[in-house]
Amino acid sequence: MQAAEFDDFYAASFSRVVHQLYAMTGNHAEAQDCVQEAFIRAWSHRRRLEGDGSPEAWVRTTAYRLAVSRWRRTRLDRRPVDRSVGAPLTSAPPDESRVALVAALSTLPLEQRRALVLHHLCDLSVQDVAAEVGAPVGTVKARLHRGRTALQNALAPANQTGDAHV
């Protein structure tokens, strides 16, 4: 992969992968940092990625693993991530439904959340999700079913009881 091809790949994929990782982690700044680091690593592996069927999946998996590693390190060290360096990023505030979705996703077990994001937000088939997470297809289907049920319950309005009494 030449520099121009990599630049095109970066431009086409960065925002999408950040949003996907944000849905998995619930932290937008952390998602941006991890995706940026994953693209830096992809640059050094660009010759190998050229023959790979899906370089975006490689970047997404690398970014996810970086996020998990950072989370573990932070949890174990009990130290907050240093955000004092650099100017804060500004962007438009997220809409209410996106905030509700990320909040609801954050209540799900990690593997269910990851399966839902990969399948529904990344548009991967069940087989592709299974390959990316290293789980059998049946396990991924079960995670998707349980995750959708839990997500539906989390997103249901508090005043909706399901009764049809009039």
Secondary structure per residue as TSV (DSSP state, phi and psi in degrees):
chain	resnum	aa	ss	phi	psi
A	1	M	-	360.0	121.6
A	2	Q	-	-78.9	168.2
A	3	A	H	-59.5	-43.4
A	4	A	H	-64.9	-39.8
A	5	E	H	-65.7	-40.1
A	6	F	H	-65.6	-40.8
A	7	D	H	-59.8	-42.0
A	8	D	H	-65.1	-42.7
A	9	F	H	-60.7	-44.7
A	10	Y	H	-61.6	-49.2
A	11	A	H	-61.6	-38.0
A	12	A	H	-78.1	-25.5
A	13	S	H	-109.4	-26.7
A	14	F	H	-55.2	-55.8
A	15	S	H	-61.0	-42.7
A	16	R	H	-61.8	-46.0
A	17	V	H	-68.3	-36.2
A	18	V	H	-60.8	-46.4
A	19	H	H	-64.0	-37.4
A	20	Q	H	-66.3	-44.0
A	21	L	H	-70.0	-35.0
A	22	Y	H	-59.8	-41.8
A	23	A	H	-63.9	-31.5
A	24	M	H	-78.1	-38.1
A	25	T	H	-100.5	-28.9
A	26	G	S	81.0	6.8
A	27	N	-	-128.7	109.0
A	28	H	H	-67.3	-44.2
A	29	A	H	-63.4	-41.5
A	30	E	H	-64.9	-39.9
A	31	A	H	-61.6	-44.3
A	32	Q	H	-61.3	-44.7
A	33	D	H	-61.6	-45.5
A	34	C	H	-68.0	-39.5
A	35	V	H	-67.3	-40.4
A	36	Q	H	-61.1	-44.5
A	37	E	H	-63.5	-38.4
A	38	A	H	-64.1	-39.0
A	39	F	H	-68.7	-33.5
A	40	I	H	-62.8	-43.3
A	41	R	H	-67.8	-36.1
A	42	A	H	-63.4	-35.9
A	43	W	H	-59.1	-43.0
A	44	S	H	-74.1	-16.3
A	45	H	T	-110.3	17.8
A	46	R	H	-61.6	-29.8
A	47	R	H	-68.0	-39.0
A	48	R	H	-71.5	-35.7
A	49	L	H	-68.1	-27.2
A	50	E	H	-59.7	-37.9
A	51	G	H	-86.2	-12.2
A	52	D	S	-73.6	145.8
A	53	G	S	-69.4	-27.9
A	54	S	-	-145.4	88.4
A	55	P	H	-64.5	-27.6
A	56	E	H	-65.7	-37.8
A	57	A	H	-63.7	-37.7
A	58	W	H	-62.9	-45.8
A	59	V	H	-64.2	-44.5
A	60	R	H	-62.3	-44.2
A	61	T	H	-65.1	-42.4
A	62	T	H	-63.0	-44.2
A	63	A	H	-63.3	-41.3
A	64	Y	H	-62.4	-44.8
A	65	R	H	-64.4	-37.5
A	66	L	H	-62.9	-42.7
A	67	A	H	-62.9	-43.3
A	68	V	H	-63.8	-42.7
A	69	S	H	-62.7	-42.9
A	70	R	H	-64.1	-42.2
A	71	W	H	-61.2	-44.8
A	72	R	H	-63.2	-44.9
A	73	R	H	-62.4	-43.6
A	74	T	H	-64.7	-43.7
A	75	R	H	-63.0	-42.9
A	76	L	H	-71.6	-39.0
A	77	D	H	-82.2	-20.1
A	78	R	T	58.9	28.9
A	79	R	-	-112.0	136.6
A	80	P	-	-71.2	152.0
A	81	V	-	-69.2	135.7
A	82	D	-	-73.7	110.6
A	83	R	-	-110.3	11.2
A	84	S	-	-79.3	-14.9
A	85	V	S	-89.4	130.7
A	86	G	S	90.6	160.0
A	87	A	-	-77.0	145.8
A	88	P	-	-67.6	145.0
A	89	L	-	-81.0	139.5
A	90	T	-	-117.2	140.9
A	91	S	-	-154.5	169.8
A	92	A	-	-65.2	143.6
A	93	P	-	-64.8	144.1
A	94	P	-	-68.3	151.3
A	95	D	-	-74.6	164.1
A	96	E	H	-60.6	-38.9
A	97	S	H	-68.7	-35.7
A	98	R	H	-66.2	-42.5
A	99	V	H	-61.8	-43.2
A	100	A	H	-64.0	-40.8
A	101	L	H	-64.8	-46.2
A	102	V	H	-64.0	-39.9
A	103	A	H	-63.9	-42.5
A	104	A	H	-66.7	-41.6
A	105	L	H	-61.0	-36.5
A	106	S	H	-67.9	-15.9
A	107	T	T	-84.1	-13.6
A	108	L	S	-81.5	154.0
A	109	P	-	-58.7	147.7
A	110	L	H	-54.1	-45.2
A	111	E	H	-68.7	-35.2
A	112	Q	H	-66.9	-44.0
A	113	R	H	-60.3	-45.1
A	114	R	H	-63.8	-43.2
A	115	A	H	-62.9	-43.6
A	116	L	H	-62.6	-45.1
A	117	V	I	-64.5	-46.4
A	118	L	I	-64.3	-40.1
A	119	H	I	-77.6	-47.8
A	120	H	I	-92.4	-34.7
A	121	L	I	-93.6	-32.3
A	122	C	S	-94.2	-5.6
A	123	D	-	57.3	37.8
A	124	L	-	-88.8	145.9
A	125	S	-	-69.8	164.8
A	126	V	H	-59.1	-39.8
A	127	Q	H	-64.6	-40.6
A	128	D	H	-67.8	-38.1
A	129	V	H	-62.4	-44.9
A	130	A	H	-59.3	-42.6
A	131	A	H	-65.6	-40.0
A	132	E	H	-70.9	-36.8
A	133	V	H	-92.6	-9.9
A	134	G	T	73.1	38.7
A	135	A	-	-127.8	156.4
A	136	P	-	-64.1	154.7
A	137	V	H	-58.0	-42.6
A	138	G	H	-61.0	-38.2
A	139	T	H	-65.2	-42.5
A	140	V	H	-63.5	-42.3
A	141	K	H	-60.9	-41.8
A	142	A	H	-64.8	-42.7
A	143	R	H	-62.4	-40.9
A	144	L	H	-63.5	-45.4
A	145	H	H	-62.8	-50.7
A	146	R	H	-64.2	-39.9
A	147	G	H	-65.1	-42.7
A	148	R	H	-63.4	-40.6
A	149	T	H	-63.7	-46.5
A	150	A	H	-65.6	-38.7
A	151	L	H	-65.7	-41.6
A	152	Q	H	-60.8	-43.4
A	153	N	H	-66.1	-38.2
A	154	A	H	-70.2	-31.9
A	155	L	H	-91.3	-9.6
A	156	A	S	-65.9	139.2
A	157	P	-	-58.4	144.1
A	158	A	T	-62.7	-29.5
A	159	N	T	-89.3	-1.1
A	160	Q	-	-86.7	119.3
A	161	T	-	-105.3	-14.8
A	162	G	-	90.4	-7.7
A	163	D	-	-79.9	143.4
A	164	A	-	-106.6	27.4
A	165	H	-	-72.4	133.7
A	166	V	-	-122.6	360.0
